[in-house]
Amino acid sequence: MSESENVKRTSNQAAGIARFKFPMKTDTLILAKAMRMLADNFESVHGLEYLAMYEAAERLDELHEENKRLKAEIDGLKRD
């Protein structure tokens, strides 16, 4: 890809991102799924990027489950 094509692509990507309102907060499970999809479709010579994205998705799932458990525990304490 030529430098001018790369600049045009980057500009188009920036224009697409600009329509979102920041800071935005994506649901944790959707974010984890997106990370897995990125990892599955990412081509890397070493595979390190894949592993990092996949591990991030796994950790998001674990944190989501722990957060749910803690919220339920707090709700139980409030009722007592």
N, C-alpha and C positions, 0 to 999 in steps of 0.2 A: 504494500500500500504506500502510495506516495505521501509526502509530507502534507500537501494540500488536501488530499483525500482524508488523511488522519485528522487534520484541523477541522474539516467540514463535519466529519463523523462526531468528533468531540463536541462541536457546537450544537449539533442536532441532539446529542445525548443531554447536554446541559439544558437545552430548550425543553426537552421532555421532562426533566427533573424539576424545572422551575415552576411547573404547574402545580406541584404539591406544596402544601402548606407545612412548613417546618416550625417547631419540632413536631414530627408526627410519631405516633406510637402504634406499631403494628401488633396485633395479637401474637402472643408468644408462640402458640402452636403453628400459626401461619408462618411466622418468621423461621421457625425450626424446619418446617417443610420446605420453605424457599431455599434455606441453606443446603438441605439435602439435594434438592433439585439442581442447584448450582454445582454442588460437588459431583453429582452424577454426570453432568454435562461439561465439566471443566477438563480440558486436556492439559496435562502437565508432564514435563520430562521426568521429574523426580517424584511426583505424586504427593509432595508435601502440602501443596495447596488443598488438594482433595482431602487429605487427612485432617487438616486444620478446619476446613469447612464442615466436614462430617462430625468431628469432635465438638465443634461449636453447637451444631444442631442437637447432638446427644445431650450436651450440658444444658441447653435451653429446655429440653424435655424434662430432664431431671429437676431443674430448678422450678419449672412449672408445677410438677407433681408435689414437690416439697412445699411450695407456696400454698397450694390447695390444701395440703394436710395441715399446715400451720394455721391457715384461715379458719378451717373447721374446728381446730382445737381452741382458737381464740373465741369463736362463736359459742362453743360449748362452755367456756369459762364465763362468758357474759351472761349466759342463761342461769348459771348457778347462783 
